[in-house]
């Protein structure tokens, strides 16, 4: 802190505050602090954050600066407070200055935030002027990132620009003592957006509730896009929604009015409740109670339910009216991006939804709901999007060349690196069609505009057929940095922990392009942010049919049986005529992709055990295999290692032998999990001892399997290693983009 020269016991300081400080009530907060401390001057927004000039007694100035650090508004995230001495000007009042636009944007945009308790009280208070107002918000809650069109953050650069404030709202907006002081989305029934129900007049909430009770599928416009809803207890309605959406088995989420309603359906501990009720309001995956009152088609064959609480006033009003939970799933046909524009929603959801509950406040940026689990009391993200994006992750490396991490093919995100701040995008989805590619390129362009960043370096996956890689290679006048898939996975884990490595890393996933042209996915690496060496890996096997084997796990099972030199009686009869065709393919000299993937090994064992021969969504076979595990069984099948090769065929031989001996499937599933975990731990420990390493990192989508995660983590910890796991980003491909920029920036910093 710089102490200024005083004039008659009065000093003046110029203060710059950076971080998430716009749209969160920061200027009103500073105004209140100045009044409390008897200081004069001004506060304002510009592209870099918040600027303050303030004068008064030096002790009061010290107190103000300390308060900026120690007790900012609830939604603020402070990354820097810099104070310098300036000449005293003799100000006598403290004001909020007009926003300035004089240079490059460096401010941060707040994520969207669930309705706060103060706004909820107004929503339910019949005497309040915002009683039942579907768009009630304040500086502590409401839409932010999804409505922002530019910076600095003011109403004119949001999708609320077309809703002029009424006299009452304008008075609140300009009143420093009001919690809506400079709340940009502020509105009321007299001046705000209008909620409409497509099925007719009257109260839209009551009409929508009546439609749901009658068995309708309803499209609801939320913060980051449209959702499709049905009563969670209505078996026919949920089955209809599933059929119309072309989503055969993948679970739906359930929105319940409160935690009590959640606990009627799921086990929910204190840490899980804290995540459910947080301002981010994610979907939390919870263990389903045996008698949970939900329709069978909500989450068929799944031991967990994805539960979330209302996070907009519309949700609260609808759940209050209904008195029971609803299924809430992304407004799209499977594999497409969520619909967020009204015209697009009307066209794409017309054949799915029976009616629409919508409004005329535009959504600029689509954002799916975030999803997480709680593991050992800490969040373990599955999808990071609404409520989190675009909040930055600070890296320990700084670059003066802006970088873009292009992400992977599945569960894509991108990441912009500005200085040391890494902005991981909202969830884009699977880059497998033109619609999602458009959402990807539009998202990049918009975040580049908000951050005023022109990437000079593009970090991309090595897989030549990924659309993200093809897009990167097509760009001009940029430096291209290829980052191996599993290096990016583990670098992402290191980066979110502020570690540079080297560590011993275990990366297990569906597949990623290896440096040898093989599809890796069961890897033990010595890894740092600048590079890696491959220490061990699962035994490679062929993927007969290539991508078809991912959708039909029995094909990978056939390949593993061939590699293990064993047969499973009855398998050919169960699969039918295609089995013989795959056997001929395996006998031939035709080229087939080779893989060391742990994900494909899980698929194969699921098929061998009769758990799942074919899948309708990614990871389905492995998920059901995990859920079949007998949790009382802790022993595993022994697995050998030949040089760098972990002999996974030992597991397959043991599975087939125990099936033949009549051992129960849950017992075999448990022994497979623990055997694989022990083999990975043994390989990692050999590597750690050889390299003198004391820290391990775990990443890759297979570590969404909590049985495997716990067994590997516990085994490494028991041997004395410190183990890093994800808590801010998903272990799946949603975290790849952060790893890509962390690697590219670290390599650049290491260059002479």
C-alpha positions in Angstrom: 0.0 0.0 0.0 1.3 3.5 -0.8 0.9 6.1 1.8 0.2 9.5 0.3 1.5 12.9 1.3 -1.0 14.5 3.6 -2.3 18.1 3.3 -3.8 19.3 6.6 -4.3 15.7 7.8 -6.0 14.7 4.5 -4.6 12.4 1.9 -5.9 11.2 -1.5 -5.4 7.8 -3.2 -6.1 6.5 -6.6 -7.2 2.8 -6.3 -7.6 0.2 -9.0 -9.6 -2.9 -8.2 -9.5 -5.9 -10.6 -11.4 -9.2 -10.7 -15.2 -9.9 -10.8 -16.2 -6.4 -9.7 -18.8 -5.3 -12.2 -22.4 -6.3 -12.0 -22.0 -7.5 -8.4 -22.8 -4.2 -6.5 -19.2 -3.2 -6.1 -19.6 0.5 -6.8 -22.5 0.8 -4.3 -20.4 -1.1 -1.8 -17.5 1.4 -2.2 -20.0 4.2 -1.9 -21.3 2.8 1.3 -17.8 2.3 2.7 -16.9 5.9 1.8 -20.0 7.2 3.6 -19.2 5.0 6.6 -15.6 6.2 6.8 -16.4 9.9 6.0 -14.4 9.9 2.8 -14.9 12.0 -0.4 -14.1 11.2 -4.1 -15.6 8.9 -6.7 -15.9 5.3 -8.0 -16.6 4.1 -11.5 -16.3 1.2 -14.0 -14.1 0.9 -17.0 -12.7 -1.9 -19.1 -10.2 -2.8 -16.5 -12.5 -3.1 -13.5 -13.3 -0.5 -10.9 -11.4 2.8 -10.5 -11.6 4.8 -7.2 -10.2 8.2 -6.2 -10.8 8.9 -2.5 -9.5 11.4 0.0 -9.7 11.8 3.8 -7.8 10.9 6.9 -5.0 8.4 6.1 -6.3 6.0 8.7 -9.7 6.0 7.0 -8.1 5.4 3.6 -6.2 2.4 5.1 -9.5 1.1 6.4 -11.2 1.4 3.0 -8.4 -0.4 1.2 -8.5 -3.2 3.8 -12.2 -3.6 3.4 -11.9 -3.9 -0.4 -9.7 -7.0 0.3 -11.5 -8.4 3.3 -15.2 -7.9 2.9 -16.2 -7.4 -0.7 -19.8 -8.0 -1.9 -20.9 -11.6 -2.0 -20.6 -12.1 -5.8 -17.2 -10.2 -6.1 -13.9 -12.0 -6.7 -11.0 -9.7 -6.1 -7.8 -10.4 -8.0 -6.0 -7.2 -7.3 -6.1 -3.9 -5.3 -3.5 -1.3 -6.2 -3.4 2.1 -4.4 -1.1 5.1 -5.3 -0.8 8.5 -3.8 -2.2 11.4 -5.8 -2.6 15.1 -5.0 -5.5 16.2 -2.7 -8.3 17.9 -4.6 -10.5 19.0 -1.8 -13.6 16.9 -2.7 -16.5 17.2 -0.3 -18.8 14.4 -1.5 -18.5 10.8 -2.8 -20.1 10.0 -6.1 -20.5 7.2 -8.6 -18.9 8.4 -11.8 -20.2 7.5 -15.3 -18.6 4.4 -16.8 -15.5 5.0 -18.9 -14.5 3.3 -22.1 -10.9 4.4 -22.8 -8.8 1.3 -23.4 -8.6 -2.4 -23.7 -11.1 -4.5 -21.7 -9.5 -6.2 -18.7 -12.5 -6.5 -16.4 -14.2 -9.8 -15.5 -17.8 -10.8 -16.0 -19.7 -12.4 -13.2 -21.4 -15.7 -13.7 -25.2 -15.9 -13.4 -26.4 -16.4 -9.9 -29.3 -18.0 -8.2 -32.1 -15.8 -6.7 -31.0 -14.4 -3.3 -33.1 -14.7 -0.1 -34.0 -11.0 -0.1 -35.5 -11.2 -3.6 -37.3 -14.4 -2.7 -38.9 -12.6 0.2 -40.1 -9.9 -2.1 -41.3 -12.5 -4.6 -43.6 -14.1 -2.0 -44.7 -10.9 -0.1 -48.2 -9.9 -1.3 -47.5 -6.3 0.0 -44.3 -5.9 -2.1 -44.4 -4.2 -5.5 -42.4 -7.1 -6.9 -44.8 -9.8 -5.6 -44.7 -12.7 -8.0 -42.6 -10.7 -10.4 -40.8 -13.4 -12.5 -37.7 -11.3 -13.1 -36.9 -9.9 -9.6 -33.2 -9.5 -9.1 -30.7 -7.2 -7.4 -26.9 -6.7 -7.1 -26.6 -10.0 -5.3 -28.3 -12.3 -7.8 -29.8 -12.8 -11.2 -28.5 -12.9 -14.8 -25.0 -11.7 -15.6 -22.9 -13.5 -18.2 -25.8 -14.8 -20.2 -27.2 -11.3 -20.8 -23.9 -9.3 -21.3 -23.2 -8.0 -24.8 -20.2 -5.8 -24.1 -18.1 -4.1 -21.5 -17.8 -2.1 -19.3 -20.8 -3.7 -17.6 -23.8 -1.4 -17.7 -27.4 -1.8 -18.7 -26.8 -0.5 -22.2 -24.6 -3.5 -23.0 -26.9 -6.1 -21.7 -30.1 -7.6 -23.2 -32.0 -5.4 -20.7 -31.1 -2.4 -22.8 -34.5 -2.5 -24.4 -36.4 -2.2 -21.1 -36.2 1.5 -19.8 -36.6 1.7 -16.1 -39.8 3.1 -14.6 -39.6 6.0 -12.1 -39.6 3.7 -9.1 -36.9 1.4 -10.4 -34.8 4.4 -11.4 -35.1 5.8 -7.9 -33.8 2.5 -6.5 -31.1 2.4 -9.1 -29.8 5.8 -8.0 -30.2 5.4 -4.3 -26.9 4.4 -2.6 -28.7 2.9 0.4 -30.8 0.5 -1.8 -29.5 -3.0 -2.7 -30.5 -2.3 -6.3 -28.2 0.7 -6.5 -26.7 0.3 -9.9 -28.1 -3.2 -10.4 -28.1 -3.3 -14.2 -30.9 -5.9 -14.7 -33.3 -4.1 -12.2 -36.9 -4.1 -13.2 -40.4 -4.6 -11.9 -43.9 -5.5 -13.3 -44.2 -2.0 -14.7 -41.0 -1.9 -16.8 -39.5 -5.4 -17.0 -39.8 -8.3 -19.4 -43.1 -10.0 -19.9 -43.7 -13.7 -19.1 -46.1 -15.5 -21.5 -47.6 -18.9 -21.8 -48.2 -20.1 -25.3 -51.4 -22.0 -24.5 -53.6 -19.0 -23.7 -54.2 -16.0 -21.5 -54.4 -15.6 -17.7 -51.6 -16.1 -15.3 -48.8 -17.8 -17.2 -47.5 -19.6 -14.1 -50.9 -21.0 -13.2 -51.5 -22.0 -16.8 -48.1 -23.7 -17.1 -48.6 -25.6 -13.9 -52.0 -26.8 -15.1 -50.5 -28.0 -18.4 -47.8 -30.0 -16.5 -50.5 -31.5 -14.2 -52.4 -32.6 -17.4 -49.3 -34.5 -18.6 -47.8 -31.9 -21.0 -44.2 -31.5 -21.9 -43.4 -27.8 -21.3 -40.5 -25.7 -22.7 -39.3 -23.2 -20.2 -37.0 -20.3 -20.9 -34.4 -20.1 -18.2 -31.1 -18.1 -17.7 -29.0 -19.8 -20.2 -31.5 -21.4 -22.6 -34.7 -23.3 -22.8 -35.4 -26.4 -20.7 -37.9 -29.2 -21.3 -40.0 -30.1 -18.3 -42.5 -32.7 -17.2 -43.8 -33.8 -13.8 -41.2 -36.0 -12.3 -43.9 -38.4 -11.0 -45.8 -38.6 -14.3 -44.5 -41.8 -15.9 -46.4 -41.2 -19.2 -45.2 -37.6 -19.5 -41.6 -38.4 -18.8 -41.7 -41.4 -21.3 -43.1 -39.0 -23.9 -40.4 -36.5 -23.3 -37.8 -39.1 -23.6 -39.2 -40.4 -26.9 -39.7 -37.0 -28.4 -36.2 -35.9 -27.4 -34.6 -39.1 -28.8 -32.9 -39.7 -25.5 -33.3 -43.4 -24.8 -31.6 -43.9 -21.5 -29.5 -41.0 -20.4 -30.8 -39.7 -17.0 -32.8 -36.5 -16.7 -32.3 -34.1 -13.8 -35.0 -33.2 -11.3 -35.8 -29.8 -9.9 -37.3 -29.8 -6.5 -38.6 -26.8 -4.5 -36.3 -27.3 -1.5 -33.9 -29.6 0.3 -36.7 -31.4 2.1 -38.1 -32.4 -1.2 -34.7 -33.5 -2.4 -34.3 -35.7 0.8 -37.6 -37.4 0.0 -35.9 -38.9 -3.0 -32.1 -39.0 -2.3 -29.6 -39.3 0.4 -28.1 -35.8 0.9 -25.4 -34.9 3.4 -24.3 -31.5 4.6 -21.6 -31.0 2.0 -24.1 -32.0 -0.8 -26.7 -29.6 0.6 -24.2 -26.8 0.7 -23.6 -27.3 -3.1 -27.3 -27.5 -3.8 -28.1 -24.3 -2.0 -25.1 -22.3 -3.2 -25.4 -19.3 -5.4 -24.2 -21.4 -8.3 -27.2 -23.8 -7.9 -25.7 -26.8 -9.8 -27.2 -30.2 -10.5 -25.8 -32.4 -7.8 -25.7 -36.2 -8.4 -27.1 -37.9 -5.3 -27.6 -41.5 -4.3 -31.2 -42.4 -5.0 -33.4 -43.8 -2.2 -35.0 -47.2 -3.0 -38.5 -45.9 -2.8 -37.9 -42.5 -4.4 -41.2 -41.2 -5.8 -40.1 -40.6 -9.4 -41.2 -42.0 -12.7 -39.2 -45.0 -13.9 -38.1 -43.2 -17.1 -36.4 -40.3 -15.2 -33.1 -42.2 -14.7 -33.6 -45.8 -15.9 -31.1 -48.3 -14.4 -29.3 -45.6 -12.5 -28.6 -45.6 -8.8 -28.3 -41.8 -8.7 -30.5 -38.8 -9.4 -29.3 -35.4 -10.6 -31.1 -33.0 -8.3 -31.2 -29.2 -8.4 -33.1 -26.4 -6.7 -34.9 -23.4 -8.4 -32.4 -20.7 -9.3 -34.7 -18.2 -11.1 -37.9 -16.5 -10.0 -39.8 -18.3 -12.7 -38.6 -21.7 -11.3 -39.6 -20.7 -7.8 -43.1 -19.5 -8.9 -43.7 -22.6 -10.9 -42.5 -25.0 -8.2 -44.6 -23.1 -5.6 -47.6 -23.5 -7.8 -47.1 -27.1 -8.5 -46.1 -28.4 -5.1 -44.1 -31.2 -6.6 -40.8 -31.7 -8.5 -40.3 -31.5 -12.3 -37.9 -33.1 -14.7 -35.8 -30.4 -16.2 -33.5 -31.2 -19.2 -31.8 -29.2 -21.8 -34.1 -27.8 -24.5 -32.7 -29.6 -27.5 -32.7 -32.9 -29.4 -29.9 -35.1 -28.2 -26.4 -34.1 -29.4 -27.5 -30.5 -30.4 -26.7 -27.4 -28.4 -29.3 -26.0 -26.0 -31.8 -23.7 -27.7 -31.5 -20.1 -26.4 -33.0 -17.8 -29.0 -36.8 -17.7 -29.2 -37.0 -18.3 -32.9 -34.6 -21.2 -32.7 -36.5 -22.7 -29.8 -39.8 -22.4 -31.5 -38.5 -24.2 -34.6 -36.4 -26.9 -32.8 -38.7 -27.7 -29.9 -42.0 -27.4 -31.7 -42.3 -31.2 -32.0 -41.1 -31.9 -28.5 -42.9 -29.3 -26.3 -46.7 -29.1 -26.0 -46.5 -25.5 -24.8 -43.9 -22.8 -24.0 -43.4 -20.7 -20.9 -41.3 -17.8 -22.3 -40.4 -14.2 -22.1 -39.0 -11.3 -24.1 -35.6 -10.8 -22.3 -33.0 -12.2 -24.8 -30.3 -14.6 -23.9 -27.0 -13.6 -25.4 -24.9 -16.6 -24.4 -26.3 -20.1 -23.9 -25.2 -21.9 -20.7 -26.2 -25.4 -19.7 -26.7 -26.3 -16.0 -23.5 -27.2 -14.2 -23.3 -30.8 -12.8 -21.1 -32.0 -9.9 -20.7 -34.7 -7.3 -19.3 -34.4 -3.8 -16.3 -36.6 -3.1 -14.7 -36.6 0.4 -16.7 -33.4 1.2 -15.4 -31.5 -1.8 -17.0 -30.7 -5.2 -16.0 -33.0 -8.0 -17.3 -31.4 -11.2 -18.9 -33.3 -14.0 -19.9 -30.3 -16.1 -18.8 -26.7 -15.4 -21.1 -24.1 -17.0 -23.9 -21.9 -15.6 -23.0 -20.4 -12.3 -19.2 -20.9 -12.8 -18.4 -19.6 -16.3 -16.6 -17.3 -17.1 -15.0 -17.1 -13.7 -11.2 -17.3 -14.2 -8.7 -19.7 -12.8 -5.4 -18.0 -12.0 -2.3 -19.8 -13.3 1.1 -19.6 -11.8 2.5 -18.7 -15.2 2.0 -15.4 -17.0 2.1 -14.8 -20.7 2.1 -11.5 -22.7 0.8 -13.4 -25.7 -2.9 -14.2 -25.4 -3.7 -17.9 -25.9 -6.7 -20.0 -26.8 -7.1 -23.6 -25.7 -9.3 -25.1 -28.4 -10.5 -28.1 -26.3 -11.4 -31.6 -27.3 -14.1 -33.2 -29.4 -16.5 -34.4 -26.6 -17.8 -32.3 -23.7 -16.0 -29.4 -25.4 -15.0 -26.2 -23.7 -12.5 -23.6 -24.9 -10.2 -21.5 -22.7 -8.8 -18.0 -23.2 -5.6 -17.1 -21.4 -5.0 -13.4 -20.7 -1.9 -12.8 -18.7 -2.2 -15.3 -15.9 -6.0 -15.5 -16.0 -7.5 -18.6 -17.7 -11.2 -18.2 -18.7 -12.7 -21.6 -19.3 -15.9 -21.3 -21.3 -19.3 -22.5 -20.6 -20.1 -26.1 -21.7 -20.2 -26.3 -25.5 -21.0 -30.0 -25.9 -19.8 -32.6 -28.4 -18.3 -31.1 -31.5 -20.0 -33.6 -33.9 -22.3 -31.4 -36.0 -22.6 -28.0 -37.6 -24.9 -26.6 -34.9 -22.4 -27.3 -32.1 -19.5 -26.0 -34.2 -21.4 -22.8 -34.7 -22.0 -22.5 -31.0 -18.3 -23.1 -30.4 -17.1 -20.4 -32.8 -19.7 -17.9 -31.6 -18.7 -18.5 -28.0 -15.1 -17.9 -28.8 -15.8 -14.7 -30.7 -18.1 -13.3 -27.9 -15.6 -14.1 -25.1 -12.8 -12.6 -27.1 -14.9 -9.4 -27.4 -15.7 -9.3 -23.7 -12.1 -9.8 -22.7 -10.7 -7.7 -25.6 -8.3 -10.5 -26.4 -6.9 -11.5 -29.8 -5.2 -14.9 -29.3 -1.7 -15.1 -30.8 -1.3 -18.8 -29.9 -3.8 -21.6 -30.4 -3.2 -24.8 -28.4 -5.0 -27.8 -29.8 -5.4 -31.6 -29.5 -3.2 -33.8 -31.7 -6.2 -35.8 -33.1 -6.3 -34.7 -36.7 -10.1 -35.4 -37.1 -11.3 -33.4 -34.1 -13.3 -30.4 -35.3 -11.6 -28.2 -32.7 -8.2 -29.3 -34.2 -9.4 -28.7 -37.8 -10.7 -25.2 -36.8 -7.4 -24.3 -35.2 -5.4 -25.5 -38.2 -7.6 -23.3 -40.4 -6.8 -20.1 -38.6 -4.2 -17.7 -40.0 -1.5 -15.6 -38.4 -1.3 -17.5 -35.2 1.2 -19.8 -33.6 -0.1 -23.4 -33.3 0.8 -25.6 -30.4 -0.2 -29.3 -30.4 -0.8 -30.7 -26.9 -1.2 -34.4 -26.4 -4.6 -35.3 -25.0 -3.6 -37.0 -21.7 -0.8 -34.4 -21.1 -3.6 -31.8 -21.3 -5.8 -33.8 -18.9 -3.1 -34.0 -16.2 -1.9 -30.4 -16.9 -5.4 -29.3 -16.2 -5.3 -31.0 -12.8 -1.9 -29.5 -12.0 -3.0 -26.0 -13.1 -6.0 -25.9 -11.0 -3.9 -26.8 -8.0 -1.2 -24.3 -8.8 1.4 -27.0 -9.4 4.0 -27.2 -12.2 5.2 -30.8 -11.7 6.8 -33.1 -12.3 4.4 -35.6 -10.8 3.4 -39.1 -11.6 0.1 -38.8 -13.4 -2.6 -41.5 -14.1 -4.8 -40.6 -17.1 -7.7 -42.9 -17.8 -10.4 -42.1 -20.3 -12.2 -43.2 -23.4 -9.5 -42.4 -25.8 -7.0 -39.7 -26.9 -4.6 -39.5 -29.8 -1.2 -40.7 -28.7 2.2 -39.6 -30.1 2.6 -43.0 -31.7 -0.7 -42.9 -33.5 -2.3 -45.4 -31.0 -5.5 -44.3 -29.2 -4.2 -43.9 -25.7 -6.5 -44.0 -22.6 -4.9 -46.0 -19.7 -1.7 -44.1 -19.1 0.9 -43.6 -16.3 3.0 -40.6 -17.2 5.8 -38.5 -15.6 4.2 -35.2 -16.3 4.9 -31.5 -15.8 3.3 -28.5 -17.4 6.1 -28.4 -20.0 6.2 -32.0 -21.0 5.7 -35.7 -20.2 7.2 -39.1 -20.7 5.1 -42.3 -20.9 6.1 -44.7 -18.1 3.4 -47.4 -18.4 0.1 -48.1 -20.1 -2.6 -50.7 -20.5 -2.1 -53.5 -23.0 -3.1 -52.4 -26.5 -6.1 -54.1 -28.2 -7.8 -53.6 -31.6 -11.1 -51.7 -31.9 -13.0 -53.8 -34.5 -15.2 -51.4 -36.4 -13.5 -48.3 -35.0 -16.0 -45.8 -33.6 -18.8 -48.5 -33.9 -17.0 -50.4 -31.1 -17.7 -47.5 -28.8 -21.4 -47.7 -29.4 -21.3 -51.6 -29.3 -19.1 -52.6 -26.4 -19.5 -56.3 -27.3 -17.0 -55.6 -30.2 -14.3 -54.5 -27.8 -15.2 -57.5 -25.6 -14.5 -59.8 -28.6 -11.2 -58.1 -29.1 -10.2 -58.5 -25.5 -11.2 -62.2 -25.5 -8.9 -62.7 -28.5 -6.0 -60.8 -26.8 -6.5 -62.8 -23.6 -6.7 -66.1 -25.5 -10.0 -67.2 -23.9 -13.6 -67.7 -25.0 -16.9 -67.0 -23.2 -19.5 -69.6 -23.9 -22.9 -68.1 -25.0 -21.4 -64.8 -26.1 -21.8 -65.5 -29.8 -25.4 -66.7 -29.3 -26.3 -63.6 -27.3 -24.9 -61.2 -29.9 -26.1 -63.0 -33.0 -24.8 -63.0 -36.6 -22.6 -59.9 -36.2 -20.3 -61.9 -33.8 -19.0 -64.1 -36.6 -18.3 -61.0 -38.7 -16.2 -59.4 -36.0 -14.3 -62.7 -35.5 -13.4 -62.7 -39.2 -12.3 -59.1 -39.0 -10.1 -59.9 -36.0 -8.6 -62.8 -38.0 -7.9 -60.6 -41.1 -5.0 -58.4 -41.9 -7.3 -55.4 -42.3 -6.1 -52.3 -40.4 -8.0 -51.5 -37.2 -7.4 -48.8 -34.6 -5.4 -49.9 -31.6 -6.1 -48.6 -28.1 -4.8 -48.7 -24.6 -8.1 -47.1 -23.3 -9.3 -47.9 -19.8 -12.8 -46.7 -20.9 -13.0 -49.3 -23.6 -11.7 -52.0 -21.1 -14.7 -51.1 -18.8 -17.0 -51.4 -21.8 -15.6 -54.8 -22.7 -16.0 -56.1 -19.2 -19.6 -54.7 -19.0 -20.4 -56.7 -22.2 -18.7 -59.9 -20.9 -20.8 -59.7 -17.7 -24.0 -59.1 -19.7 -24.4 -55.6 -18.1 -24.5 -53.8 -21.4 -23.8 -54.9 -25.0 -24.8 -51.7 -26.7 -25.0 -48.1 -25.4 -27.1 -45.1 -26.2 -24.9 -42.5 -24.6 -21.2 -42.1 -23.8 -20.0 -44.1 -20.8 -23.3 -45.9 -20.3 -21.8 -49.4 -20.1 -19.1 -48.3 -17.6 -21.6 -46.4 -15.5 -23.8 -49.5 -15.2 -20.8 -51.7 -14.5 -19.8 -49.4 -11.6 -23.3 -49.4 -10.2 -23.3 -53.2 -10.2 -20.3 -53.4 -7.9 -20.7 -55.2 -4.6 -19.4 -52.6 -2.2 -18.5 -55.2 0.5 -16.0 -56.8 -1.8 -12.5 -55.3 -1.5 -10.2 -57.8 -3.1 -9.1 -57.6 -6.8 -7.8 -59.8 -9.5 -4.0 -59.9 -9.8 -2.5 -58.1 -12.8 1.0 -58.4 -14.1 3.2 -55.8 -15.8 5.6 -56.6 -18.7 8.0 -53.7 -19.0 5.8 -50.6 -19.6 2.7 -52.8 -20.4 0.1 -53.3 -17.7 -1.3 -56.8 -18.6 -5.1 -56.0 -18.5 -5.7 -59.3 -20.3 -5.1 -60.9 -16.8 -8.3 -59.1 -15.7 -10.3 -60.4 -18.7 -9.1 -64.0 -18.1 -10.1 -63.7 -14.4 -13.5 -62.3 -15.3 -14.2 -65.2 -17.8 -13.0 -67.8 -15.3 -15.2 -66.5 -12.5 -18.2 -66.2 -14.7 -17.7 -69.9 -15.6 -17.5 -70.7 -12.0 -20.8 -69.1 -11.3 -19.5 -66.2 -9.2 -22.1 -63.4 -9.0 -21.8 -60.5 -11.4 -21.5 -57.8 -8.6 -18.6 -59.7 -7.0 -16.8 -60.0 -10.3 -17.4 -56.3 -11.1 -15.9 -55.3 -7.7 -12.9 -57.6 -8.2 -12.3 -56.1 -11.7 -12.4 -52.5 -10.3 -10.1 -53.3 -7.4 -7.7 -55.3 -9.6 -7.4 -52.5 -12.2 -7.0 -49.9 -9.4 -4.2 -52.0 -7.8 -2.4 -52.4 -11.1 -2.5 -48.6 -11.8 -1.3 -47.9 -8.3 1.6 -50.4 -8.6 2.7 -48.9 -11.9 2.5 -45.4 -10.5 4.4 -46.3 -7.4 7.2 -47.9 -9.4 7.4 -44.8 -11.6 7.4 -42.4 -8.6 10.2 -44.3 -6.8 12.3 -44.5 -10.0 11.9 -40.7 -10.6 11.9 -39.6 -7.0 8.4 -38.2 -7.1 6.1 -37.7 -4.1 3.0 -36.3 -5.7 0.4 -38.0 -8.0 -2.3 -36.5 -10.2 -5.5 -38.3 -11.5 -7.4 -37.1 -14.5 -9.5 -38.4 -17.4 -13.2 -39.2 -17.7 -12.9 -42.8 -16.3 -12.1 -41.2 -12.9 -15.8 -40.1 -12.8 -16.1 -43.7 -11.6 -16.0 -43.2 -7.9 -15.2 -46.8 -7.1 -12.0 -46.6 -9.2 -11.2 -43.1 -8.0 -11.4 -44.0 -4.4 -9.4 -47.2 -4.8 -6.6 -45.6 -6.7 -6.5 -42.5 -4.5 -6.5 -44.5 -1.3 -3.8 -46.9 -2.6 -1.5 -44.0 -3.6 -2.1 -42.2 -0.3 -1.4 -45.4 1.7 2.0 -45.5 0.0 2.7 -41.9 1.2 2.0 -40.0 -2.0 0.2 -36.7 -2.1 -2.7 -37.1 -4.6 -4.2 -34.3 -6.6 -7.7 -34.6 -8.0 -10.0 -32.2 -9.7 -12.2 -29.8 -7.7 -12.7 -26.8 -10.0 -12.9 -28.5 -13.4 -14.2 -31.8 -14.6 -11.8 -34.7 -14.9 -13.4 -35.4 -18.3 -12.7 -33.6 -21.5 -14.4 -30.5 -20.2 -11.1 -29.7 -18.5 -8.9 -30.3 -21.5 -8.8 -26.6 -22.7 -7.3 -25.4 -19.4 -4.6 -28.0 -19.7 -3.8 -26.9 -23.3 -3.2 -23.3 -22.4 -1.3 -24.2 -19.2 1.1 -26.3 -21.3 1.4 -23.7 -24.1 2.1 -20.9 -21.6 4.6 -23.0 -19.6 6.5 -24.0 -22.7 6.6 -20.4 -23.9 7.9 -19.3 -20.4 10.6 -22.0 -20.5 12.0 -20.8 -23.8 15.2 -18.8 -23.6 
